[in-house]
Amino acid sequence: MEFKEFDETVEGSIVLPMTGDETGVLYVKDVVYASYGDVDLHLQILAPTSPNKKIMPPMPEELRKRFGLPEFHPDWKYPCIIYVPGSAWAKQNVYAEIGDLSRYVERGFVVAVVEYRDYTLAPFPAPIVDARNAVRYMKKHAEEYAVDPDRMIISGGSSGGHTAAYAGIFHDDEEDTNLYPGISGEVRGIVNFFGSTDFTFDDSNPVTADRHNRPDSPEGMEMGGVDLNENPELMHKLTVASNITPETEIVPMLLIHGTADRVVNCRCSVNLYRKLKESGKDATLYLMKGSDHGGPEFYAPRILQIVSDFALRVFSC
């Protein structure tokens, strides 16, 4: 039986005209993108959906037809943000920022939140390897989530900012770390929020300054439980700026850091920004006056706009 829309006039009621483009957020939870033995790594995927553009979770075609669900339309392609949450390289809470990250979905982005192998599972460069494989997974499954594989950026905060920054210079497409051979792990830009990227000065991480570079510090644990002060080559290996030269291939980077950050010293981003500029790279630094380590101000409309404008710029390059 054909459905007939209610069209009676109801005295005193108010009829609201709708466009069909009102945007909601489809949340697809715990999508496995990589497995190492009995350890699965997951993505939290957030995608725009609207009455006119219903993006549905992947499902067998017979179920899609049984429930009358719409099929993917090839013209529905959204830019994608690969986001790496911070955790001092320990186990992440990949759900903590879902609400805040949905604000990017309202601006027309698909967001994939990356779980990486923490230092109890594998040392550096495991998080970078994992982030690049997450990029490849989203490219491989681009149609399922209405992603434009040519318009992707990688972002992260704290140790996730370190991972995002390093993912731009860790080119392993031809290596055996690539879980999806033939699919590139490269993106168009990097957004580094208060990244823990520099371990060459004593108060690089003020809250753990008493353990700076020691084996039980986050940075020491990430490098295999070693003393980085006694192994300067490993300290520089973990420091992003130490691995950037004019010859380094790296996409444009946007750095955003609070000047009152008590967890990751703002100078980490300043040093990285200066090294990028000295090396002739495309880099932009925003210093948020009085802001600490993360918080709601990093999802304020002004910051969302800065990130969106950066993405649009690098997509047009």
C-alpha positions in Angstrom: 0.0 0.0 0.0 1.4 3.4 -1.0 2.1 5.7 2.0 0.2 9.0 2.0 1.8 11.9 3.9 -0.4 13.6 6.5 -1.6 16.8 4.9 -4.6 17.9 6.9 -4.8 21.4 8.3 -4.7 21.3 12.1 -6.0 24.5 13.7 -3.4 26.1 15.9 -0.5 23.9 14.7 2.7 25.2 13.1 4.0 23.5 10.0 7.8 23.5 9.7 9.1 23.2 6.2 12.1 20.8 6.0 14.8 20.6 3.4 15.8 17.0 3.8 19.4 18.1 4.2 19.3 18.4 8.0 22.5 16.6 9.2 22.7 13.9 11.9 25.6 11.7 12.9 25.9 8.0 12.2 28.1 6.3 14.7 29.6 2.9 13.7 31.3 1.5 16.8 34.4 -0.7 17.1 35.2 -1.5 13.5 38.3 -3.8 13.3 40.9 -2.4 11.0 43.9 -4.4 12.0 44.7 -7.6 14.0 48.0 -8.7 15.6 47.6 -12.2 17.0 44.7 -12.0 19.5 44.8 -8.2 19.6 42.3 -6.3 17.4 42.5 -2.6 16.7 39.4 -0.6 16.2 38.0 2.5 14.6 35.1 4.6 15.8 33.6 5.9 12.6 31.3 9.0 12.6 29.6 9.9 9.3 27.1 12.6 8.2 23.6 11.3 7.5 20.4 13.2 6.4 17.0 12.4 5.0 18.3 13.0 1.5 21.7 11.3 2.1 21.3 8.3 4.3 24.6 6.7 5.0 24.1 3.2 6.5 26.6 0.9 8.3 28.0 -1.9 6.0 25.6 -4.8 5.9 24.8 -7.7 3.6 22.9 -6.7 0.4 20.0 -9.0 1.2 19.4 -7.2 4.5 19.6 -3.9 2.9 16.9 -4.9 0.4 14.8 -6.6 3.1 14.5 -3.5 5.2 14.3 -1.2 2.2 17.4 0.7 3.2 19.0 3.1 0.6 22.0 2.1 -1.3 25.2 4.2 -1.4 25.1 6.9 -4.0 28.5 7.4 -5.7 28.1 11.2 -5.6 28.0 11.2 -1.7 31.6 11.6 -0.9 32.8 13.5 2.2 36.3 14.5 3.3 37.7 12.4 6.1 39.6 13.2 9.3 41.6 10.4 10.8 41.8 11.3 14.5 44.3 9.7 17.0 43.4 10.3 20.7 46.2 10.9 23.1 47.1 8.6 26.0 50.8 9.2 26.8 51.2 6.0 24.5 49.3 3.9 27.1 45.9 2.4 26.4 43.6 5.0 24.9 40.0 5.9 25.7 38.8 6.0 22.1 35.3 7.0 23.2 36.1 10.1 25.2 35.9 12.6 22.4 33.1 11.1 20.3 30.7 13.9 21.3 33.2 16.7 20.5 34.4 15.1 17.3 30.8 14.9 16.0 31.0 18.6 15.5 33.2 18.0 12.5 30.5 15.7 11.1 28.1 18.6 11.3 30.6 20.4 9.1 30.5 17.7 6.5 33.5 15.4 7.5 33.6 11.7 8.2 35.7 11.1 11.3 37.6 7.9 12.0 39.0 7.6 15.6 42.1 5.4 15.7 43.0 2.9 18.4 46.8 2.2 18.3 49.0 -0.4 20.0 50.0 1.0 23.3 53.5 0.5 24.7 52.6 -2.6 26.6 51.9 -4.2 23.2 54.5 -2.7 20.9 57.0 0.1 21.1 57.6 3.0 18.7 56.8 3.2 15.7 53.8 1.0 16.3 51.3 3.9 16.7 52.5 5.5 13.5 52.2 2.2 11.6 48.7 1.7 13.0 47.6 5.2 12.1 48.7 4.8 8.5 47.0 1.4 8.3 43.8 3.1 9.6 44.1 5.6 6.7 44.4 2.7 4.3 41.4 0.9 5.8 39.3 4.0 5.3 40.5 4.3 1.7 39.7 0.7 1.0 36.2 1.0 2.5 35.6 4.6 1.2 32.4 3.7 -0.5 30.8 2.1 2.5 31.3 5.3 4.6 30.9 7.8 1.7 34.5 8.9 2.0 36.5 10.7 -0.7 39.8 8.9 -0.5 41.6 11.9 -2.1 40.5 14.3 0.6 41.9 13.0 3.9 43.8 14.6 6.7 45.2 13.1 9.9 44.9 14.7 13.3 45.5 13.9 16.9 46.1 15.4 20.4 49.1 14.9 22.8 50.7 11.5 22.0 48.1 11.3 19.2 49.5 14.6 17.9 52.9 13.1 17.9 51.5 10.1 16.0 49.7 12.4 13.4 52.9 14.5 12.9 55.1 11.5 12.5 52.6 9.7 10.2 53.4 12.5 7.7 57.1 11.6 7.5 56.9 7.8 8.0 56.4 6.6 4.4 56.0 2.8 4.6 53.7 2.1 1.7 56.3 -0.4 0.3 57.1 -2.0 3.6 55.7 -5.1 5.2 54.0 -2.9 7.8 51.5 -2.1 5.2 48.5 -4.3 5.9 46.7 -3.2 2.7 49.3 -3.5 -0.1 48.6 -1.3 -3.0 46.8 1.3 -0.9 48.6 4.4 0.1 48.8 5.6 3.7 49.5 9.2 2.7 47.1 12.1 3.5 46.8 15.7 2.3 47.5 17.4 5.7 48.2 17.1 9.4 46.5 18.8 12.3 48.7 18.5 15.5 46.9 19.4 18.7 49.3 20.0 21.6 51.5 17.1 20.4 54.1 15.6 22.6 56.7 15.9 19.9 60.0 17.0 21.5 62.1 15.3 24.3 65.3 17.3 23.9 64.7 19.7 26.8 64.1 19.0 30.5 60.5 20.3 31.0 59.1 19.1 27.6 56.4 17.3 29.7 56.1 19.4 32.9 53.9 16.9 34.8 56.5 14.2 34.5 59.6 16.5 34.6 60.9 14.5 37.5 61.1 11.5 35.3 62.1 13.2 32.1 63.3 10.6 29.5 63.7 8.0 32.2 62.7 4.3 31.5 59.4 4.7 33.5 58.5 8.0 31.7 55.9 7.9 28.9 58.5 8.6 26.4 60.9 6.0 27.9 58.1 3.4 27.9 57.2 4.2 24.3 60.8 3.5 23.3 60.9 0.1 25.0 61.5 1.1 28.7 64.9 2.7 28.1 66.6 5.7 29.5 66.6 8.3 26.7 69.1 10.5 28.4 71.6 7.7 28.1 70.5 6.9 24.6 70.3 10.2 22.8 69.9 8.6 19.4 66.6 7.2 20.6 65.6 10.5 22.1 66.1 12.1 18.7 64.4 9.3 16.9 61.2 10.0 18.9 61.5 13.8 18.5 59.7 14.8 15.4 61.7 17.9 14.6 65.0 15.9 14.8 63.8 13.9 11.8 62.9 16.9 9.5 65.3 18.3 6.9 64.7 20.3 3.7 64.7 16.9 1.9 61.9 15.4 4.1 58.6 14.7 2.3 55.8 16.0 4.5 52.4 17.4 3.8 51.2 20.8 5.3 50.9 20.8 9.1 48.6 22.9 11.3 49.8 23.1 14.9 47.5 24.3 17.7 48.8 24.5 21.3 47.8 26.1 24.6 50.3 28.5 26.1 49.5 27.2 29.6 49.8 23.5 28.9 51.1 21.7 32.0 51.2 18.3 30.4 53.0 19.0 27.1 55.1 22.1 27.0 53.9 24.6 24.4 57.6 24.8 23.3 57.3 21.4 21.7 55.0 22.8 19.0 57.0 26.0 18.8 60.2 24.0 18.2 58.6 21.8 15.6 57.0 24.8 13.8 60.3 26.6 13.6 62.0 23.5 12.3 59.3 23.0 9.6 59.6 26.6 8.5 63.4 26.5 8.5 63.2 23.4 6.3 60.9 25.2 3.8 57.8 23.3 4.8 54.1 24.4 4.9 53.3 25.0 8.5 50.9 27.2 10.5 51.0 27.6 14.3 48.2 28.8 16.5 48.9 29.5 20.2 45.9 29.6 22.4 46.5 32.1 25.2 46.0 30.6 28.6 44.7 27.2 27.5 45.9 24.0 29.2 46.1 20.5 27.8 43.0 20.0 25.8 39.5 20.8 26.9 36.3 22.3 25.3 38.1 25.3 24.0 39.8 23.1 21.4 36.4 22.4 20.0 35.2 25.9 20.0 33.6 27.2 16.7 36.7 29.3 16.0 39.0 26.3 16.2 36.6 24.1 14.2 36.6 26.8 11.5 40.4 27.0 11.5 40.7 23.2 11.0 38.0 23.2 8.4 39.6 26.1 6.5 43.0 24.3 6.7 41.4 21.1 5.3 39.8 22.9 2.4 43.1 24.7 1.6 45.2 21.5 1.4 42.5 19.7 -0.5 42.7 22.4 -3.2 46.6 22.1 -3.5 
